[in-house]
Amino acid sequence: MTPQQTPLPPPAKRLVLFVADGLRADSLYELDSSGTPRAPFLRGILENNGSWGISHTRVPTESRPGHVALIAGFYEDVSAVAKGWKENPVEFDSVFNESKYTWSWGSPDILPMFAKGATGDHVYTFCYAAESEDFGAEDAAKLDIWVFDHVKSFFNSSRSNQTLFSALNEDKVVLFLHLLGIDTNGHAHRPNSREYQENIKQVDEGVKEIASLIDNFYGNDGKTAFILTSDHGMTDWGSHGAGHPSETLTPLIVWGAGVNYPQKVTTQLFEDNFLKEWKLENLKRLDVNQADIAPLMASLIGVPFPLNSVGTLPLEYLNTSALFKAESMFTNAIQILEQFKVKMSQKKETTLSILFTPFKPLSASEQINILKKIRLYIEQQKYDEAVSLCKTLINLALEGLSYYHTYDRLFLGLSIAVSFVGWTTYVILVIIKAHTDLTKTVSANKKKSTVLFYGFVSAGMIIAFFLLIQACPWTYYIYCLLPVPVWYAVVKEISVIQDLATNVLSLHIGQFIGFLLVCILGIEILVFSFFYRSALTVGLLVFAGWPVITQLWIQAKTKALIWTLLCVILAIFPLMPVVGREPNIPLVIAAGLLTILISLFLLAYFCKSENKYRDNEDLKVYFYQMFSVALSTYVVGSTHDSLKIKQGLPVMNQIISWMTLVFSPVLLLLSPTFLFERLFSILLSLMSTYLLLSTGYEALFPLALFGLMFVWINMEQEALQHYGLSLKPKLAVFNFTCTMDITQFRQLHLDDVRRSFFFVFFIVTAFFGTGNIASINSFDPASVYCFLTVFSPFMMGGLLLLKVAIPFVLVSCAFEAVQVTTQLSSKRTGYGHPEIWKRASTSFSSL
């Protein structure tokens, strides 16, 4: 693509960009309790010298995508985080790259990605050490002070460096100050804390000093434009990443060369009530999308608009001639139209001409007509009409870009859906064939099988050829060819399908419809739980009544009562706030002490049981695990006390935390292989790590979940006996290492569908019961403070994923125990054909 640049002289020679990382709009604009602004200098700017508004960011509200939108003008695909914050999956153009020189100061996690993507050697970075980004530091404002001090030293040194002095006096210069202190203090102390608000004041003072320094350096020539904004906001509990208004609304203040002065108004219409809260009702608020700031910067200093920018130039910020505004808007429209043309050309080249459907609202003739009209309006000095038509063209081009970006979405979506339906069908057929007597054994017709095989091979070759002539990417081959072997496997089981259809049609219609409605209701509850965690509470309360509905309480009153009680206790957790909003370390310590107390009780019970320990080795393992839990409890309290008084993460605590993480699984492998002893050992191993990753009530969640899983295993034995499917085994002496008696394995029963649903529901509860997923989506490092406090996105993300996985492991282990003790183990290899059994049991586990 050809870079597009406004053909008229720009109003500014240089641009200074301040990005206060993690700064919320309300935190900057609102007045404090005494009625005075938190940032007096910036408040004075927006009231007397410049324009202001809100920059609306997009999800994910993280630093990397936020800076890409600000400086490059496009919203980066979220998959970019797979390469970290510093690397670029695809190099991109930016305002920095288009400038003559760019000097930047700040975080090593942000600055390098713009320097690496630049052509030539004209983007310079000055970064502090990565270790400085410490959430446990005494005061993160030192990061911003470092930036301001180094900018001052830079300008002072330029007076004795003629080469640098000459470069600074060139046109099209950008100075970028990345201020990370506010974000770090927000994570560590929350946005309503004294540290966060004091950091805003320090940034305000620093911006004032730098603005004065630069004006003096250039002799107050009036050719410097200033922009202050943020990459994202932050929630009240110190996280960001999602789409809450506190995360997506960021401040934007622009002043200096080419920028409009404050515009007085009597009324303004906005859906929010911020203007009244901020006492800014009479100053015009100019909101923009975050990507709009890139074309604004390019227009102010006269550099080409970034090639991939999708931002629309916010003309109301400019204090220039009507001709300049019209020409800049025309340049903006052409730049976005060029992207549309390239995308259309790429899609046309990879699609057969008979199948290609162009974006009709912006045909080639329509493009020419609109461009001619705009140019004519400008020549006739009808600038308002030209600007209006430019905006229309930009909107059409953006719609067209979206059209071609999603051109194959329906095709690929259908292909994936067909694969998924085929795989689900195949799993069900294998389970029915291997585990039930609903089907008859039919000898395969070799001739039909051969025809079927070659038919599907031919279909696969046709699909591959179709993709090849269109030069489709390799991922398309996976999506489109996967249905072929899957549906071949399904069609091979046509006899099973026929037998199943016969059995279904023979069922009583009322019974069948009732069973179907119950299944649909259960699935709907699961679906709703993805959007409303309270749906899990409803499901658990229904589960609490299961023993009563099925009459199980008659034969096992005590177990049924405990089951009901634990279901009700677990149902409380989805109603609690998302983890991280209200840190409560005493609750974590209480959870650790409760774990030790339960451990002592269970240990006494196991010692009295039938399988008494033959030596002291097993007891030693348990005592080591209990000691590990006690040590984790101490480390959590000690670490947070240290951070509270701003003494950082104690080195010994950090060593203990990592050693616990590494050695807990080792102790688990040394534990006894009796069923309940092994499950108990799993709980202790996981709890020692989970406590270190907890910040509040979620530390109690694994205990409640494990208790319910423990009772579930026992209740399933009662259910088997209730339906007369199996004799009740002695669970207390059940040993995993013993050879399974394959003659005791049974056929599937309708109640196994209920059992599978329980497993899926408990898995969903394990994921969403405490809102753990939100702690990954909305980055909150508080959970990993026992392991590290220095910013490390992949390490922190990995630890948070481990925290999410621990309840999942508890449920999975319990379900495996249920399968083994109900004669449906995935370990079975002797019933029927070994491979069929292995596949079927694995499939059943997945179901």
C-alpha positions, 0 to 999 in steps of 0.5 A: 500500500502507498502511504497517504499524507495530507498535502498541506503544511502541518500545524506542528513540527513535533508531538509529545505523547504522554501515555499514563498506563492504567489511568481511568478517566474518572480518576483524572477528571473528578475532583477530590473530597475538598473540591480541588482537582487531582491534576491541577495542571491538566485541569487548567489545560482542558479548561483554558488551553486545549480540548478534552474527551474520553477515549473508548478502548476495546476488549481486551483492555491490556497494555499491548493492544491498547498501545497498538491502537493508540500508535498504529491505529488498529485493533490488534488480534488478541492472538498477538499476546501468544508472542508476549508483550514485546514481540510482533506476530506481524510487523506493522506500521505506526506513527513512530515509524512514519516520523522522522525521529522518535525518542521514547522512554518507559517500560521494556514491555512496551517500547521495543515492539515499536522500535522492532517494527520500524524501518530504518534506525530512527526510533530510539528507546530508553527503558528501565530494567524489567525488575523495576516493575515490581508490584511489591515495591515501596512506591511504583511512582518511581517508574514515572519519576525515572522517565521524567528525570531521563527526559530532562537529562536527554534535553540537557545533554542535547545542548552539548551534542550537535548531532542530537540537537540538530535531530531534535530541531527537525520536523516530524519529531515524536517524543513518547513518555510511557508512564507505568507507575499508575498502572502498577500502583493500581494493581498493587493498591487499587485505584481508590488508594492513596498511592494511586491518587498520589501517583496521578498528582506526580504525573501531573507535576511531571507533565507540567515540567516536561511541557515547560522544558520542551517549550523553553528548549524550542524557544516557545515557537508554538510548534509543539503539540501535546497529547495525554491519554491512557491505554486502558483503565482499571476496575475498583479491585485493581484489574483490567482486561475485560469490558467494564466502563472503568476499564474502557473509558480513558482520558484524552487531553490535547493541547498545543500547536494545531489544537482547538481551544476549549469550546463553551457549551450550554448543554451536552447529551451523553448517556452517562452522568460524568459531566456533572460529577466532574463539573465539566458541563460547560466544556465541550466533551469530544469522545473518540475511539482509541484508534482515532488518536493515531490519525490525529497525531499523524495529521498534527505533525504531517506524517503519513497515516499508518498503513493499517490504521482504521481510525477516523480523524477527529476533526473537532480537535483541530484548530486549522483551516477548513481546507486543511481539515477537508484535505486531512479527512480526504487523506484519511478516507483514501488510506482506509480505502486502500486497505479495502482494495488490498483486502478485496484483491487478496480475497478475490485471488484466493476465491474462484471467480464464479464463487466470489461475491464482492462488497456491492455498496463499494464497487469500483465505479462507486469508489470513483464517483465518491472520490471525484465528488469529494475532490470537486467539493474541495475545489469548490470550497464546499468543505463541509460537504467534502468532510461529510462525504469522506466520513461516508466513504470511511464508513463504507470502507470499514464495512467492506474491510469487515466483510472481507475479513469475515468472508469465509466465516460462514463456510468455516463455521459450518465445516467446524459444526459438521465436524463437531456434530460428526464427532459427537455422533461417533462417540455416542455410537461407540459408547452404545455399541461397546457398552449396551445391548441395544445393537446386534452384531452384524458382519460387515459387508466387505464390498460396501465397506470398500465402496464407502472408503473410496467414496470418502477418499474421493470426497476428501481429494475433491475438497483438497483440490478445491482448496488448492486451486484457491491457494487457501492457507493450511488451516483451511485444510484442517477445518475442511478435511476433518469432517471427512474421516469423522463422518466416514467413521459414523457412516461405517456404524450405520447398523448401530444407527438403525438399531438405535432408531428402532429402540427409540421408536419402541419407547413410550412417547411420554417417557421419551419426551419427559427424558428429553425435556429433562436433558434440555433443561440440564443443558440450558442450565449449563449454558446459562452458567456461562453468562450468569454464575447464579445458574450454578447455584440453581443447579446445585440446589436441584442436586441437593434434592436428588436423594429425595427425588430418587428415594435414595435417602431411604437407604442412606439417610446420613449420606443423603443429609451430608450430600444435601448440606454440601450442595447448599454450601457449594451453592453459596460460592457462585453468588459471591463476588468475583475473586480478587474484588475483596481480598481477605487474607484471614479467610485464606489462613482460616482455610489452611487451618481448616484443612489441617483440622480436617486432615487430622480427623481423616487421618485418625479415621483411616488409622482405624479403618480396615486397611491399617498401615503396614509401616510408617512410610504412608504416615510420614507422607501425610505429615509432610503434606500437612506440614506443607499446607501449614507452611503455605498458610504461614507464607500467605499471611507473612507475604501479604503482611510484608507487602502491606508495609511495602517491604516487598516479597521476602526471598525465603517466602518466594523460595518456599512457594516455588518448592511447594509448587514443585514438590507437592506432586512428588509427595502425591506419588508416594501416597497410598493407593487405596481409594480414599487415602489417595484422594485425600492425598490429592487434596492436600497436595493441591491445597498447599499450592492453591492456598499460595494462589488465593486472596480470599474466600476462594481458598475454602472452595476446594474444601467444599468441592472435595467434600461433595466429591467424596460424598458423591462417590459414596452416593453413586454406590447407593444409586447402583444398589438402588437400581440393582445394577451392582453389588456394593463394593467396600470402598474403604479397601478399594485399591487402584493397584489391584487387577480389575476383575473384568467379569464384574463390568456392567452394561450402561444404564439410563442412570449413567446419563445422569452420572455424566451430566453430574460430572460435566456440571461439576466441571463447570462449577469448578471453573466458574464457581469462584469466578476464577476465569475472570481473574485471567481475563481481567489481569490481577496479579494479587493471586501470584504475589507469593511466587513473584511480584515483578511483572512477567505476563506469561509466568503470572498467566501460567500460575493463574491457569494452574489455580483455575485447573486445581478444582478441575483436577479434583472433579476429574479424580473424583469422576475417575473414582466413580467410574472405577467403583461403578464398574465403568473404568476407563482402564478396562481392556477385556470386554469385547474388542480391547481397542473398542473398549478403550475408545468407548471408555475414553469417549464416555469420560469425555462425554 
